[in-house]
Amino acid sequence: MFNATSARLGAMMFLQFFVWGSWYVTIGNYMVAQGMADLAHWPYTVSPIAAIIAPFFLGLVADRFFAAEKVLGTLHILGGLIMFAVPQTTGTPSLFILLLLLYNMCYMPTLGLSNSLAFHNIENQERQFPMIRVFGTIGWIAAGLFIGFVLGQFSGEELPDRTPLPLFTTAIASLVLGAYSFTLPPTPPPAAGQAVTFQSIAGVDAFRLLGSRSFYIFIGCSFLICIPLAAYFSFAPIFVANAVYDQGVSNALVDVLPNPSSLMSIGQMSEIAFMLLMPLLFMRLGVKWMLTIGMGAWILRYALFAFGAPDAMFWMVAVGILLHGICYDFFFVTGQIYVDKKSTPAVRGQAQGFLVLVTYGLGMFVGAQIAGALFNRFLGDASVLTLERWQDFWLVPAGFALLVLVLFMMTFKDDVERSSD
């Protein structure tokens, strides 16, 4: 099953998520250090805006006119050039955020592109895709460890997360991935020659072709669950820095992983284990229970953060991070496989792009704005964060996620066949 093509696709996934992990985990702490704490949710707002635009780009360009690997390479090279300029604009917050928007407009379409490129070049989605996608998780871990152990050697007394070094790392890695993308297996546009319509570009055609009651429920619940999920991506690194490193927590794991991005990489380490188990679990559990367990893990994570915050209970924070393997794999990766199994080759790019729009786009956009409002309400000035107020913050997404889980369990029916070979 794992051949030379799979290895090449795995390398693509490694770099794809190394690029993302290099800046996404650290940007909040960097902005706090630069006096932009009240704007720390904006990188997690412009990213969803770009994700909303991504399906239009995929539906028009990647599905109709150009090979996927060439579009992937071009976007990463442009993104790398933009990211080089981002740290130069910290004195002008509006320009800083604008450049992050432009960068994300280059990056977010590549999530759907890399998925559709991988699916195009494999035969068994349930068995092969998790084995390829796990290299993306390894790439994210490598980014966190690189920041802690390599960049930490150049950041002096400051945590590397609070310096521009991770952003420069992102820029360089983007250029490397851009060049590598042009060597990937040729993946021609599946809808070449078809008429260009707003419905096809927006993904409406894919939505109709994939349409069923269960699919509509899946899309609706995916949107809703991403609202509380945004709180983790936006503020967990700041919370970890405050609850662990600012408190001087003494722990062997903290001593080994001396900065927030490195500590948070243990979540991706657990993700590897569950990614490798996914082919077996998918066959036994099916889509509904995979998604249900994933949503339940998010609730448990937020509860651990909430009740562990006041007394800086390190084990509760660490377990909450470790749950990332279930949180991410069972929800996001299962969702990608579900959409691909429901789609046809002609709309594969549209379908993956539509899922990006709903989750990383609309859901994360609404969630980031709500999380930002909650942060400013409960925690106020980030320079005087109090652990007791973090409890109030984390209980809100926990309660919301619980409501979505109940709705999903009561209404969704698994309607895809499971591979048995």
C-alpha positions as CSV (number, residue, x, y, z in Angstrom):
1,M,0.0,0.0,0.0
2,F,2.8,2.5,0.9
3,N,4.8,2.9,-2.3
4,A,7.1,5.5,-3.8
5,T,4.1,7.7,-4.8
6,S,2.8,7.5,-1.2
7,A,6.3,8.6,0.1
8,R,6.3,11.6,-2.2
9,L,2.8,12.6,-1.1
10,G,3.9,12.0,2.5
11,A,6.8,14.5,2.1
12,M,4.3,17.0,0.7
13,M,2.1,16.6,3.8
14,F,5.2,16.9,6.1
15,L,6.1,20.3,4.5
16,Q,2.5,21.4,4.3
17,F,2.0,21.2,8.0
18,F,5.5,22.2,9.0
19,V,4.8,25.5,7.3
20,W,1.4,25.9,9.1
21,G,2.8,24.7,12.5
22,S,5.7,27.1,12.4
23,W,3.5,30.3,12.7
24,Y,0.0,29.2,13.7
25,V,0.9,28.1,17.3
26,T,3.3,31.0,18.0
27,I,1.7,34.1,16.4
28,G,-0.5,34.8,19.5
29,N,2.4,34.9,21.9
30,Y,4.4,37.0,19.4
31,M,1.6,39.5,19.2
32,V,1.4,39.7,23.0
33,A,5.1,40.4,23.1
34,Q,4.7,43.1,20.5
35,G,1.9,44.9,22.5
36,M,-1.0,43.6,20.3
37,A,-2.7,41.3,22.8
38,D,-6.1,42.8,22.2
39,L,-5.7,41.8,18.5
40,A,-4.3,38.3,19.1
41,H,-7.5,36.7,17.7
42,W,-7.2,38.4,14.4
43,P,-4.7,36.0,12.8
44,Y,-7.3,33.3,13.5
45,T,-9.9,35.6,11.9
46,V,-8.1,36.4,8.6
47,S,-7.2,32.7,8.2
48,P,-10.9,31.7,8.0
49,I,-11.6,34.7,5.7
50,A,-9.0,33.2,3.3
51,A,-10.6,29.8,3.8
52,I,-13.9,31.2,2.7
53,I,-12.3,32.5,-0.5
54,A,-10.4,29.2,-1.1
55,P,-13.2,27.2,-2.7
56,F,-13.8,29.9,-5.3
57,F,-10.1,29.7,-6.2
58,L,-10.1,25.9,-6.2
59,G,-13.3,25.7,-8.3
60,L,-12.1,28.1,-10.9
61,V,-8.3,27.5,-11.2
62,A,-7.4,24.1,-9.7
63,D,-10.4,22.1,-11.1
64,R,-10.4,23.7,-14.6
65,F,-7.2,25.2,-15.9
66,F,-4.0,24.1,-14.2
67,A,-2.5,21.0,-12.8
68,A,-2.9,20.8,-9.0
69,E,0.8,20.4,-8.3
70,K,1.7,23.6,-10.3
71,V,-1.0,25.6,-8.4
72,L,0.3,24.2,-5.1
73,G,3.8,25.2,-5.9
74,T,3.0,28.7,-7.1
75,L,0.8,29.5,-4.0
76,H,3.5,28.4,-1.5
77,I,6.2,30.5,-3.2
78,L,4.0,33.6,-3.1
79,G,3.1,32.9,0.5
80,G,6.7,32.5,1.5
81,L,7.6,35.9,0.0
82,I,4.8,37.6,1.8
83,M,5.7,36.0,5.1
84,F,9.2,37.4,4.9
85,A,7.6,40.9,5.1
86,V,5.2,40.2,8.0
87,P,7.6,40.8,11.0
88,Q,8.7,44.1,9.5
89,T,5.2,45.6,10.1
90,T,4.7,45.1,13.8
91,G,4.7,48.8,14.3
92,T,1.6,49.1,12.1
93,P,-0.9,46.5,13.4
94,S,-3.4,47.0,10.5
95,L,-0.7,46.3,7.9
96,F,0.6,43.4,10.0
97,I,-2.9,41.8,9.9
98,L,-3.4,42.7,6.2
99,L,-0.2,40.9,5.3
100,L,-1.3,37.8,7.3
101,L,-4.6,37.9,5.3
102,L,-2.7,38.0,2.0
103,Y,-0.4,35.1,3.2
104,N,-3.4,33.0,4.3
105,M,-5.1,33.7,0.9
106,C,-2.1,31.9,-0.6
107,Y,-2.0,29.1,2.0
108,M,-5.6,28.1,2.7
109,P,-6.4,26.9,-0.8
110,T,-3.4,24.6,-0.5
111,L,-5.2,22.6,2.2
112,G,-7.8,21.4,-0.2
113,L,-5.3,21.2,-3.0
114,S,-3.0,18.9,-1.1
115,N,-5.9,16.7,0.0
116,S,-7.4,16.4,-3.5
117,L,-3.9,15.8,-5.0
118,A,-3.3,12.9,-2.5
119,F,-6.8,11.4,-3.1
120,H,-6.3,11.6,-6.9
121,N,-3.1,9.5,-6.6
122,I,-4.2,6.7,-4.2
123,E,-6.7,3.8,-4.6
124,N,-8.0,3.2,-1.1
125,Q,-8.9,6.3,0.8
126,E,-9.5,4.7,4.2
127,R,-6.3,2.8,4.3
128,Q,-3.9,4.9,2.4
129,F,-4.8,8.5,3.2
130,P,-4.2,8.3,7.0
131,M,-0.8,6.8,6.3
132,I,0.0,9.8,4.0
133,R,-1.7,12.4,6.2
134,V,0.3,11.2,9.3
135,F,3.4,12.8,7.8
136,G,1.6,16.1,8.1
137,T,1.3,15.6,11.8
138,I,5.0,14.7,12.0
139,G,5.7,18.0,10.1
140,W,3.7,20.0,12.7
141,I,5.6,18.3,15.5
142,A,8.9,18.9,13.8
143,A,7.9,22.6,13.6
144,G,7.2,22.9,17.3
145,L,10.4,21.1,18.3
146,F,12.5,23.1,15.8
147,I,11.2,26.3,17.3
148,G,12.0,25.1,20.9
149,F,15.3,23.4,20.4
150,V,16.8,25.2,17.4
151,L,15.4,28.7,17.4
152,G,15.6,28.7,21.1
153,Q,19.4,28.8,20.7
154,F,19.1,32.2,18.9
155,S,16.3,33.9,21.0
156,G,18.4,34.7,24.1
157,E,16.4,34.9,27.3
158,E,13.1,35.3,25.4
159,L,10.9,32.4,24.5
160,P,11.4,31.9,20.7
161,D,7.5,31.9,20.4
162,R,7.7,35.6,21.2
163,T,10.3,36.5,18.5
164,P,9.9,36.8,14.7
165,L,12.1,33.7,14.1
166,P,9.1,31.3,13.6
167,L,7.7,33.6,10.9
168,F,11.0,33.6,9.0
169,T,11.0,29.8,9.4
170,T,7.6,29.7,7.8
171,A,8.7,31.8,4.9
172,I,11.8,29.6,4.1
173,A,9.8,26.4,4.5
174,S,7.1,27.8,2.2
175,L,9.7,28.4,-0.6
176,V,11.1,24.9,-0.1
177,L,7.6,23.3,-0.4
178,G,6.8,25.5,-3.4
179,A,9.8,24.2,-5.3
180,Y,9.1,20.6,-4.2
181,S,5.5,20.8,-5.4
182,F,6.5,21.1,-9.0
183,T,8.0,17.6,-8.7
184,L,4.9,15.9,-7.5
185,P,2.9,13.4,-9.6
186,P,1.0,15.2,-12.5
187,T,-2.5,15.8,-11.4
188,P,-4.5,17.4,-14.3
189,P,-7.6,19.5,-13.7
190,P,-10.5,17.1,-13.4
191,A,-13.1,19.5,-14.8
192,A,-11.0,20.9,-17.7
193,G,-13.2,22.1,-20.6
194,Q,-16.4,22.4,-18.5
195,A,-18.3,25.6,-18.5
196,V,-17.4,28.1,-15.7
197,T,-20.4,29.0,-13.6
198,F,-20.9,30.7,-10.2
199,Q,-22.5,27.5,-8.9
200,S,-19.5,25.4,-9.8
201,I,-16.9,27.9,-8.6
202,A,-18.7,28.3,-5.3
203,G,-19.0,24.6,-4.8
204,V,-22.7,24.6,-5.1
205,D,-22.5,21.9,-7.8
206,A,-20.5,19.7,-5.5
207,F,-23.0,20.4,-2.6
208,R,-25.9,19.3,-4.8
209,L,-24.2,16.2,-6.1
210,L,-23.1,15.1,-2.6
211,G,-26.4,16.1,-1.1
212,S,-28.3,13.9,1.3
213,R,-30.0,14.4,4.6
214,S,-26.9,13.0,6.4
215,F,-24.5,15.1,4.4
216,Y,-26.4,18.2,5.2
217,I,-26.4,17.4,8.9
218,F,-22.7,16.7,8.7
219,I,-22.0,20.0,7.1
220,G,-24.2,21.9,9.5
221,C,-22.6,20.2,12.6
222,S,-19.1,20.7,11.1
223,F,-19.8,24.4,11.0
224,L,-21.2,24.6,14.5
225,I,-18.5,22.5,16.2
226,C,-15.8,24.7,14.6
227,I,-17.2,27.7,16.5
228,P,-16.0,26.5,19.9
229,L,-12.9,24.8,18.3
230,A,-11.6,28.2,17.3
231,A,-11.0,29.0,21.0
232,Y,-8.3,26.4,21.2
233,F,-6.4,27.4,18.1
234,S,-6.6,31.1,19.0
235,F,-5.8,31.0,22.7
236,A,-4.5,27.6,23.9
237,P,-0.8,28.7,23.2
238,I,-1.3,31.9,25.3
239,F,-3.1,29.8,28.0
240,V,-0.2,27.3,28.1
241,A,2.4,30.0,28.3
242,N,0.5,31.6,31.2
243,A,-0.5,28.5,33.1
244,V,2.8,26.6,32.7
245,Y,5.8,28.7,31.8
246,D,4.8,32.0,33.5
247,Q,4.0,30.1,36.7
248,G,7.4,28.4,36.7
249,V,5.8,24.9,36.8
250,S,8.4,22.3,37.7
251,N,7.9,19.2,35.7
252,A,10.2,16.8,33.8
253,L,8.2,17.3,30.6
254,V,8.4,21.0,30.9
255,D,12.2,20.8,31.4
256,V,12.4,18.7,28.2
257,L,10.1,20.9,26.2
258,P,11.1,24.4,27.3
259,N,8.6,26.6,25.3
260,P,4.8,26.6,24.6
261,S,5.0,25.5,21.0
262,S,7.2,22.5,21.9
263,L,4.9,21.4,24.7
264,M,1.8,21.7,22.5
265,S,3.5,19.4,20.0
266,I,2.7,16.5,22.3
267,G,-0.8,16.8,20.9
268,Q,0.5,16.1,17.5
269,M,2.5,13.2,18.9
270,S,-0.7,11.6,20.1
271,E,-2.2,12.4,16.7
272,I,0.3,10.1,15.0
273,A,-0.8,7.1,17.1
274,F,-4.5,7.7,16.3
275,M,-3.8,8.4,12.6
276,L,-2.1,5.1,12.3
277,L,-5.0,3.4,14.0
278,M,-7.6,5.2,11.8
279,P,-7.9,2.5,9.0
280,L,-8.8,-0.1,11.6
281,L,-11.0,2.2,13.7
282,F,-12.8,3.5,10.6
283,M,-13.8,0.0,9.5
284,R,-15.1,-0.9,13.0
285,L,-16.7,2.4,14.1
286,G,-17.8,4.1,10.9
287,V,-18.2,7.8,10.2
288,K,-20.8,8.6,12.9
289,W,-19.0,7.2,15.8
290,M,-15.6,8.5,14.7
291,L,-17.0,12.0,14.5
292,T,-18.9,11.6,17.8
293,I,-15.8,10.5,19.7
294,G,-13.9,13.4,18.1
295,M,-16.5,16.0,19.3
296,G,-16.6,14.4,22.7
297,A,-12.8,14.7,23.0
298,W,-13.1,18.5,22.4
299,I,-15.5,18.8,25.3
300,L,-13.3,16.8,27.6
301,R,-10.3,19.0,26.6
302,Y,-12.0,22.2,27.4
303,A,-13.3,20.8,30.7
304,L,-9.7,19.8,31.7
305,F,-8.4,23.3,30.8
306,A,-11.2,25.0,32.7
307,F,-10.9,23.0,36.0
308,G,-7.1,22.8,35.8
309,A,-6.6,26.5,35.3
310,P,-7.1,28.0,38.7
311,D,-4.4,26.0,40.4
312,A,-2.2,25.5,37.4
313,M,-2.8,21.8,37.4
314,F,-0.2,20.7,34.9
315,W,-1.4,17.2,34.4
316,M,-4.9,18.5,33.4
317,V,-3.3,20.9,30.9
318,A,-1.1,18.2,29.5
319,V,-3.9,15.7,29.1
320,G,-6.0,18.3,27.4
321,I,-3.2,18.9,24.9
322,L,-2.7,15.1,24.4
323,L,-6.3,14.7,23.4
324,H,-5.5,16.5,20.2
325,G,-4.9,13.1,18.5
326,I,-8.6,12.2,19.0
327,C,-9.9,15.8,18.6
328,Y,-8.2,16.3,15.2
329,D,-8.1,12.9,13.6
330,F,-11.5,11.7,14.5
331,F,-13.2,15.0,13.4
332,F,-11.2,16.7,10.6
333,V,-9.5,13.7,8.9
334,T,-12.7,11.6,9.2
335,G,-14.6,14.4,7.6
336,Q,-12.1,14.7,4.7
337,I,-12.5,11.0,4.0
338,Y,-16.3,11.1,4.3
339,V,-16.5,14.0,1.8
340,D,-14.1,12.2,-0.6
341,K,-16.1,9.0,-0.5
342,K,-19.3,10.9,-1.2
343,S,-17.7,12.9,-4.1
344,T,-16.9,12.1,-7.7
345,P,-13.5,12.8,-9.5
346,A,-15.0,15.8,-11.3
347,V,-15.9,17.6,-8.1
348,R,-13.2,16.3,-5.8
349,G,-11.4,19.6,-5.6
350,Q,-14.7,21.5,-5.1
351,A,-15.8,19.1,-2.4
352,Q,-12.6,19.4,-0.4
353,G,-12.6,23.1,-0.9
354,F,-16.2,23.3,0.3
355,L,-15.3,21.5,3.4
356,V,-12.5,23.9,4.0
357,L,-15.0,26.8,3.6
358,V,-17.4,25.4,6.1
359,T,-14.9,24.4,8.8
360,Y,-11.6,26.4,8.5
361,G,-13.6,29.2,6.9
362,L,-17.1,30.1,8.2
363,G,-16.9,28.1,11.4
364,M,-13.5,29.3,12.5
365,F,-14.3,32.9,11.4
366,V,-17.4,33.1,13.7
367,G,-15.5,31.1,16.4
368,A,-12.5,33.4,16.4
369,Q,-14.6,36.5,16.7
370,I,-16.5,35.0,19.6
371,A,-13.4,33.7,21.3
372,G,-11.8,37.1,20.9
373,A,-14.8,38.7,22.6
374,L,-14.7,36.2,25.4
375,F,-11.0,36.6,25.9
376,N,-11.3,40.4,26.1
377,R,-14.3,40.1,28.5
378,F,-12.9,37.4,30.9
379,L,-9.2,38.1,30.8
380,G,-8.9,41.8,29.8
381,D,-5.3,43.0,29.6
382,A,-3.2,40.0,28.6
383,S,-0.2,41.4,30.5
384,V,-2.1,40.6,33.8
385,L,-3.7,37.3,32.9
386,T,-5.2,35.5,35.9
387,L,-5.7,31.7,36.0
388,E,-9.1,31.9,37.7
389,R,-10.5,33.9,34.7
390,W,-9.2,31.2,32.3
391,Q,-11.7,28.8,33.9
392,D,-14.6,31.1,32.9
393,F,-13.2,31.3,29.4
394,W,-12.8,27.6,28.7
395,L,-16.3,26.6,30.1
396,V,-18.0,28.5,27.3
397,P,-16.7,26.5,24.4
398,A,-17.1,23.3,26.4
399,G,-20.8,23.9,26.9
400,F,-21.3,24.9,23.2
401,A,-19.5,21.8,21.9
402,L,-21.7,19.6,24.2
403,L,-24.8,21.0,22.6
404,V,-23.5,20.3,19.1
405,L,-22.6,16.8,20.0
406,V,-26.1,16.0,21.2
407,L,-27.6,17.5,18.0
408,F,-25.2,15.4,15.9
409,M,-25.9,12.1,17.7
410,M,-29.6,12.6,17.4
411,T,-29.8,13.4,13.7
412,F,-26.8,11.9,11.8
413,K,-26.9,8.6,10.0
414,D,-23.8,7.0,8.5
415,D,-24.5,6.6,4.8
416,V,-21.1,5.6,3.3
417,E,-19.8,2.1,2.7
418,R,-16.7,0.9,4.6
419,S,-13.9,-0.8,2.8
420,S,-13.2,-4.3,4.0
421,D,-10.1,-5.2,2.0
